[in-house]
Amino acid sequence: MKESVMESVRGGLIVSCQALPEEPLHSSFIMSRMAKAAKESGAVGIRANSIVDIQAIRDVVTLPTIGIIKKVYSESDVFITPTLKEVRQVCATGCEIVAMDATIHSRPNGENLQDIVGTIREEYPDTILMADTGSIEDVEFAIKLGFDIIGTTLYGYTTETEGCDVSMNDFAYLKEVLAITDLPVIAEGKIDTPEKAKRVMELGCLAVVSGGAITRPQEITRKFVAAIGSVNN
């Protein structure tokens, strides 16, 4: 099963259909329609946040889903499917792939990522586990713990890498990740143009995730407004 899912997303675009509570499109119905539009346009997979969104999307789209739950705990910087509770909840939806923060940061409730991975391997042996990483140290940690897929999701979003962009210097960081692991790598994080998406595939990634550039109209609008403003000023 895992192999067939991997092959179904190989060489393709996974569209992240997410909207946080403070965003205008926050709605499981709207996200399901975003996912439907993505499928009709050739996407090979969907990344979705929250149980209600995942369920709504899987009701209308049969593409493989990378499921997550974003939840903030006051005592930890880890917020992507951060505890065993959230990982179990996402697995129970039937998502083919479950992504979780795989950084070396301390986790909520004093939990240990190795224990979480071990428990899920026993309870959901067919679920593909994706490591959302932000550094080479994170990648090495994820490899040691036995994740199935490495994602560059958090590069540029952790305190250590804030301000970094995975596309900097012709994807120098991504190249380093690809050089140290034989695991499939999914490029994610500020892949906001077709040219960038093409480049990460040329470098040898399994697939690429793009979100805001496709499904967040407020971000798309800001770029147009900024470009026009530069002329007016």
Stockholm file with secondary structure:
# STOCKHOLM 1.0

chainA/1-233         MKESVMESVRGGLIVSCQALPEEPLHSSFIMSRMAKAAKESGAVGIRANSIVDIQAIRDVVTLPTIGIIKKVYSESDVFITPTLKEVRQVCATGCEIVAMDATIHSRPNGENLQDIVGTIREEYPDTILMADTGSIEDVEFAIKLGFDIIGTTLYGYTTETEGCDVSMNDFAYLKEVLAITDLPVIAEGKIDTPEKAKRVMELGCLAVVSGGAITRPQEITRKFVAAIGSVNN
#=GR chainA/1-233 SS CHHHHHHHHTTEEEEEECCCTTSTTCCHHHHHHHHHHHHHTTCCEEEEESHHHHHHHHHHCCSCEEEECBCCCTTCSCCBSCSHHHHHHHHHTTCSEEEEECSSSCCGGGCCHHHHHHHHHHHCTTSEEEEECSSHHHHHHHHHHTCSEEECTTTTTSTTTTTCCTTHHHHHHHHHHHHHCCSCEEEESSCCSHHHHHHHHHHTCSEEEECHHHHCHHHHHHHHHHHHHHHHC
#=GC SS_cons         CHHHHHHHHTTEEEEEECCCTTSTTCCHHHHHHHHHHHHHTTCCEEEEESHHHHHHHHHHCCSCEEEECBCCCTTCSCCBSCSHHHHHHHHHTTCSEEEEECSSSCCGGGCCHHHHHHHHHHHCTTSEEEEECSSHHHHHHHHHHTCSEEECTTTTTSTTTTTCCTTHHHHHHHHHHHHHCCSCEEEESSCCSHHHHHHHHHHTCSEEEECHHHHCHHHHHHHHHHHHHHHHC
//
